[in-house]
Amino acid sequence: MKTLKIIKIGGNIIDNKEVLNQFLVSFSKISGPKILVHGGGKLATKLAHKMGVEVKIIDGRRITDLATLDIITMTYAGKVNKNIVAKLQANNCNSLGFSGADGNSIISEKRPIKDTDFGFVGDVIHINTSTLELLLDNNITPVFCAITHDKKGQLLNTNADTIASELAIGFAEKFKTELYYCFEKNGVLERLEDENSVIENINPKMYKNLIEQGIIADGMLPKLNDCFHAIHHHVAKVCIGKPEMIFNTNSTYTTIQK
Amino acid sequence: MKTLKIIKIGGNIIDNKEVLNQFLVSFSKISGPKILVHGGGKLATKLAHKMGVEVKIIDGRRITDLATLDIITMTYAGKVNKNIVAKLQANNCNSLGFSGADGNSIISEKRPIKDTDFGFVGDVIHINTSTLELLLDNNITPVFCAITHDKKGQLLNTNADTIASELAIGFAEKFKTELYYCFEKNGVLERLEDENSVIENINPKMYKNLIEQGIIADGMLPKLNDCFHAIHHHVAKVCIGKPEMIFNTNSTYTTIQK
């Protein structure tokens, strides 16, 4: 079975032109099939401010009214995605930008209203791998922004971490899938202020303890939920850390264990 | 030889939600390989106003500084392109959004500065059909926005009419290509105010005369230049008119002749 690497990059990489360019040079050199998933960084919030659209975030999740969905579509699928694709082409990595609507690759449903109405936020219900496989087989690298669709004509805002894990799960039958979450830290840290306190392996039992101790909280909670969801659904490898974890065999990072 | 239809829609379709939806329903029903090319309509100008970015147009062409390029990328490749793709998916037309950077499909060079510095405007120098063919062969419909790249990492604003004609020329070796320019009129009109004065056929000699008489002027000039460029480079059919010309055999429109 061939290995497919799915790499998600977060805002700290997207927001820093130099860091992004350097990452894309390294990413281009990865041999074998690969998929890049990116968030939008602070651009969407900046554009919302410029346009006078109010930014509402509840529990770390963006409330997505129609004006906000437009802003997200413009920044994620437009500016960020196309600039990444152009940079990859310059590095001789033949890439192709995707939202979940493209190739009907990620179908989601609008999140039902319970306590909070998140608006046009989509929860992934199905991954169509056929178009993506066709491209991967021809050495073309899909680059995903964090937008999906409901197959009824509606775009939906979807968490980029979730898109990465669902893609990894969706491909797990056909590839040995490896999922890499790249962010600004060396991994999950025992002490937030100490970059050297990386927890190198986390299993579900440890995860439960770390939550109880308050060591894993806030934004790390949904990220780690996506990680465990993937590792329990046939994804071969799930890691969290700086991009170096992919390119440098000596680096320290966190590996998720079953 | 199989027929490939390349259909370009202009601002009057993009800017009217009802008209666009109706067009996309009809477009979805076209059998055989097809490519859609769209402009951005008035959205880019509207967004520029909202963001306080000055709009400079010389000889009907937008001067594209970096802020304007961002706005164009956000509206054309983001909002317009992704919403069209989502709508096509709802109509069971499996489509995939493209800029020229995607799949390295349209390479352009920044227009040299002569009298006017147009900024980040690209003139097409090469069409790569391989990724597009792969998709067309698998019944996937590419949807192009009017953005290209220079293969050195720079996105460039490129006229949508030109993109459509260059794609039609690029595919002319492998397909019998037909090029349809859809806009708000029934075709090239002898008298601008009379919808029934459609000139049904135009050859180069007539074109020269029509320019001399001032009947063809302004925005129609570059559009017709693109038309004649296509018909003189192995494109089988080039037409201008309302979308009905594609779907209704009884409609009147303008056909370009060698």
Boltz contact constraints between the chains, C-beta under 6 A:
constraints:
  - contact:
      token1: [A, 50]
      token2: [B, 51]
      max_distance: 6.0
  - contact:
      token1: [A, 51]
      token2: [B, 50]
      max_distance: 6.0
  - contact:
      token1: [A, 70]
      token2: [B, 79]
      max_distance: 6.0
  - contact:
      token1: [A, 73]
      token2: [B, 78]
      max_distance: 6.0
  - contact:
      token1: [A, 73]
      token2: [B, 79]
      max_distance: 6.0
  - contact:
      token1: [A, 73]
      token2: [B, 82]
      max_distance: 6.0
  - contact:
      token1: [A, 74]
      token2: [B, 74]
      max_distance: 6.0
  - contact:
      token1: [A, 74]
      token2: [B, 78]
      max_distance: 6.0
  - contact:
      token1: [A, 74]
      token2: [B, 79]
      max_distance: 6.0
  - contact:
      token1: [A, 77]
      token2: [B, 78]
      max_distance: 6.0
  - contact:
      token1: [A, 77]
      token2: [B, 82]
      max_distance: 6.0
  - contact:
      token1: [A, 78]
      token2: [B, 73]
      max_distance: 6.0
  - contact:
      token1: [A, 78]
      token2: [B, 74]
      max_distance: 6.0
  - contact:
      token1: [A, 78]
      token2: [B, 77]
      max_distance: 6.0
  - contact:
      token1: [A, 78]
      token2: [B, 78]
      max_distance: 6.0
  - contact:
      token1: [A, 79]
      token2: [B, 70]
      max_distance: 6.0
  - contact:
      token1: [A, 79]
      token2: [B, 73]
      max_distance: 6.0
  - contact:
      token1: [A, 79]
      token2: [B, 74]
      max_distance: 6.0
  - contact:
      token1: [A, 82]
      token2: [B, 73]
      max_distance: 6.0
  - contact:
      token1: [A, 82]
      token2: [B, 77]
      max_distance: 6.0
  - contact:
      token1: [A, 82]
      token2: [B, 99]
      max_distance: 6.0
  - contact:
      token1: [A, 82]
      token2: [B, 101]
      max_distance: 6.0
  - contact:
      token1: [A, 82]
      token2: [B, 155]
      max_distance: 6.0
  - contact:
      token1: [A, 85]
      token2: [B, 101]
      max_distance: 6.0
  - contact:
      token1: [A, 85]
      token2: [B, 102]
      max_distance: 6.0
  - contact:
      token1: [A, 86]
      token2: [B, 101]
      max_distance: 6.0
  - contact:
      token1: [A, 86]
      token2: [B, 149]
      max_distance: 6.0
  - contact:
      token1: [A, 86]
      token2: [B, 153]
      max_distance: 6.0
  - contact:
      token1: [A, 86]
      token2: [B, 155]
      max_distance: 6.0
  - contact:
      token1: [A, 87]
      token2: [B, 153]
      max_distance: 6.0
  - contact:
      token1: [A, 89]
      token2: [B, 101]
      max_distance: 6.0
  - contact:
      token1: [A, 89]
      token2: [B, 104]
      max_distance: 6.0
  - contact:
      token1: [A, 89]
      token2: [B, 151]
      max_distance: 6.0
  - contact:
      token1: [A, 90]
      token2: [B, 152]
      max_distance: 6.0
  - contact:
      token1: [A, 90]
      token2: [B, 153]
      max_distance: 6.0
  - contact:
      token1: [A, 94]
      token2: [B, 104]
      max_distance: 6.0
  - contact:
      token1: [A, 96]
      token2: [B, 102]
      max_distance: 6.0
  - contact:
      token1: [A, 96]
      token2: [B, 103]
      max_distance: 6.0
  - contact:
      token1: [A, 97]
      token2: [B, 102]
      max_distance: 6.0
  - contact:
      token1: [A, 99]
      token2: [B, 82]
      max_distance: 6.0
  - contact:
      token1: [A, 101]
      token2: [B, 82]
      max_distance: 6.0
  - contact:
      token1: [A, 101]
      token2: [B, 85]
      max_distance: 6.0
  - contact:
      token1: [A, 101]
      token2: [B, 86]
      max_distance: 6.0
  - contact:
      token1: [A, 101]
      token2: [B, 89]
      max_distance: 6.0
  - contact:
      token1: [A, 102]
      token2: [B, 85]
      max_distance: 6.0
  - contact:
      token1: [A, 102]
      token2: [B, 96]
      max_distance: 6.0
  - contact:
      token1: [A, 102]
      token2: [B, 97]
      max_distance: 6.0
  - contact:
      token1: [A, 103]
      token2: [B, 96]
      max_distance: 6.0
  - contact:
      token1: [A, 104]
      token2: [B, 89]
      max_distance: 6.0
  - contact:
      token1: [A, 104]
      token2: [B, 94]
      max_distance: 6.0
  - contact:
      token1: [A, 134]
      token2: [B, 138]
      max_distance: 6.0
  - contact:
      token1: [A, 138]
      token2: [B, 134]
      max_distance: 6.0
  - contact:
      token1: [A, 149]
      token2: [B, 86]
      max_distance: 6.0
  - contact:
      token1: [A, 151]
      token2: [B, 89]
      max_distance: 6.0
  - contact:
      token1: [A, 152]
      token2: [B, 90]
      max_distance: 6.0
  - contact:
      token1: [A, 153]
      token2: [B, 86]
      max_distance: 6.0
  - contact:
      token1: [A, 153]
      token2: [B, 87]
      max_distance: 6.0
  - contact:
      token1: [A, 153]
      token2: [B, 90]
      max_distance: 6.0
  - contact:
      token1: [A, 155]
      token2: [B, 82]
      max_distance: 6.0
  - contact:
      token1: [A, 155]
      token2: [B, 86]
      max_distance: 6.0
